[in-house]
Amino acid sequence: MTDKSSIAADPSWLPHRIDVPTRTVEFIRVGRDELSAQGFLADRSGEGDAKALVSWDEVTAMRPESGKLHFIFHTAFCRSTLLARALDAPGVSVGLNEPGIIVSMYNAGEAARPLIAPLLALLARPHAPGEAVFVKPTNHSNMLMPSLLQARPDARAILMSNALPVFLRSVARKGLMGRRWGRQLFLEMQGYAGMDFGMDARESFAMSDLQAAGLAWFLAQRWFALHLGGQVQGVAGDRMRVLDGDRFDAERETTIASVLDFAGVDAPDGLVGQLATGDVFSQHSKLGGSFKEKAAEEEDAKLVEEIEQVEKWVGIIAGQTGLPIPLKQTLF
């Protein structure tokens, strides 16, 4: 069995999953050179000695040498995974791409609240002195934004999004499961960041898949806006900046430099240029291989028309609330 003090001292031991019935936290071992690999950390699994169980009391008693921790929150399909991977600069910064422990906090609910700060302290352990850690949670954990930011008052947050048509095209490209995901996301967002759209249950049920996904995107924009406006207790809006995913792709070097500067991370001369031209930009961040090989073909005319109609419909709703969408970029 791995010694608990060794787990606390070694940042390669990542908290991975909370088990409420047994009051334990599962840790998996992921080496520094593996952190920027394709895919999500939540999908990793330790094997043999690469996995350990630690009781909640032991986790809260840990006093790790924590470092700088920042967040990349997002609305999905906006290159947030790419940004997290692009920030991989040993000794300077590292991106943790959807670590399983964040979604596990969400799934555990109130039972996990006392664990949030101790677990974030473990995620913040640097692999080298001064190295900053950027955590990119799944968008399904956005409900935890206030709790995460309150637990780390020194943390900054990048709020990533994009235009509605880009989001809807990504949903549609994933076929039936993507459209189902869009409906589920709408239900999820209504649960913690909802508003009255003036539709009864029958009208809500009658929405098309892309209409539901469009409202989910709008609610995510609104949720970010509430944080930026200081309307969420305990979270100051000046700790956050908005980044458009397409703008990031068009201005990679400026984006990376701005993220590091906003987070107070000093980058050696020439590093930003190296990161902005790294191999991660020629690979599919989630699936691996050439990005061009994974790119979807042209949408048919009917899908284009449907997306345009949904964009107009959501725009009318947003206009009635006074919220300009998408949120204006503020990072640079």
Secondary structure, DSSP 4 states (H G I P E B T S, - for coil): ---HHHHHH-TTEEEEEEETTTTEEEEEE--GGGTTSSS-GGG----GGGEEEEEHHHHHH-------EEEEEE-SSSSHHHHHHHT-BTTTEEEEES-HHHHHHHHHGGGGGGGHHHHHHHHT--SSTT-EEEEE--GGGGGGHHHHHHH-TT--EEEEE--HHHHHHHHHHTHHHHHHHHHHHHHHHHHHH----S--HHHHHHS-HHHHHHHHHHHHHHHHHHHHTT-STT--GGGEEEEEHHHHHHSHHHHHHHHHHHTTPPPPTTHHHHHHTSGGGGB-TTT-SBHHHHPPPPPPHHHHHHHHHHHHHHHHHHHHHT--SSPPP---
